[in-house]
Amino acid sequence: QIKSSKPKTSSKGGEKVTAPMPGSVFKMLVAEGDEVKKGQTLLVFEAMKMENDLTSPVDGKVAAINVAEGDAIAAGQELIIIG
């Protein structure tokens, strides 16, 4: 049984951007539907009292955002999908 309310990404599945370490989302810099380039900063997260940039691994369009500013994130958590 599928419990997803988000639209499915294409059969390619999209590129999943995951949290490299636990922390919290400090600032979102993109929205769903935005075109992004490889290396572009998607969001800033705070971990170990430092602000860290999370960048896009590929060129593409933001298909889904699974977090909001202020959310706690866990290492390996899927944050953004780029289609």
C-alpha positions as CSV (number, residue, x, y, z in Angstrom):
1,Q,0.0,0.0,0.0
2,I,1.4,3.4,-1.1
3,K,1.0,6.3,1.3
4,S,2.6,9.0,-0.7
5,S,0.6,12.2,-1.2
6,K,3.4,13.6,-3.4
7,P,3.3,13.0,-7.1
8,K,5.6,10.3,-8.2
9,T,8.8,11.3,-10.0
10,S,9.4,9.8,-13.5
11,S,10.6,6.3,-14.1
12,K,14.1,7.7,-13.7
13,G,13.2,8.3,-10.1
14,G,14.9,11.6,-9.8
15,E,18.1,12.5,-7.9
16,K,17.6,12.3,-4.1
17,V,19.5,14.8,-2.1
18,T,20.0,13.5,1.5
19,A,21.3,15.1,4.7
20,P,25.0,14.4,5.2
21,M,24.7,14.8,9.0
22,P,22.1,15.5,11.6
23,G,21.1,19.1,12.2
24,S,18.3,21.5,11.4
25,V,17.1,23.3,8.3
26,F,18.2,26.9,8.7
27,K,17.1,28.4,5.3
28,M,15.4,27.1,2.2
29,L,16.8,28.6,-1.0
30,V,14.7,26.8,-3.6
31,A,11.0,25.9,-4.1
32,E,9.3,23.0,-5.9
33,G,9.5,23.6,-9.7
34,D,12.7,25.7,-9.6
35,E,15.4,24.9,-12.1
36,V,18.7,24.2,-10.4
37,K,22.3,23.7,-11.6
38,K,24.9,21.2,-10.4
39,G,26.7,22.8,-7.4
40,Q,23.9,25.3,-6.7
41,T,23.0,25.7,-3.0
42,L,19.6,24.3,-2.3
43,L,19.4,24.9,1.5
44,V,21.5,25.9,4.4
45,F,21.4,23.6,7.5
46,E,22.8,24.1,10.9
47,A,24.9,21.3,12.4
48,M,27.5,21.4,15.2
49,K,26.8,25.1,15.6
50,M,27.9,25.8,12.0
51,E,25.9,26.7,9.0
52,N,26.5,24.3,6.1
53,D,25.4,24.6,2.4
54,L,23.7,21.6,0.8
55,T,24.3,21.7,-2.9
56,S,22.7,20.1,-5.9
57,P,24.5,17.0,-7.3
58,V,22.9,17.5,-10.8
59,D,21.2,19.9,-13.1
60,G,17.4,19.6,-13.1
61,K,14.1,20.7,-11.7
62,V,13.2,20.5,-8.0
63,A,10.5,17.8,-8.0
64,A,9.8,17.6,-4.3
65,I,10.9,19.2,-1.0
66,N,10.4,17.1,2.1
67,V,11.5,19.5,4.8
68,A,10.8,23.1,5.8
69,E,12.8,25.8,7.6
70,G,13.2,24.9,11.3
71,D,12.8,21.1,10.7
72,A,15.2,18.7,12.5
73,I,17.0,16.4,10.0
74,A,18.7,13.1,10.4
75,A,21.8,11.9,8.6
76,G,20.7,10.2,5.4
77,Q,17.2,11.7,5.4
78,E,15.8,12.4,2.0
79,L,15.4,16.2,1.8
80,I,14.9,17.2,-1.8
81,I,14.3,15.3,-5.0
82,I,15.6,16.7,-8.3
83,G,13.8,15.4,-11.4
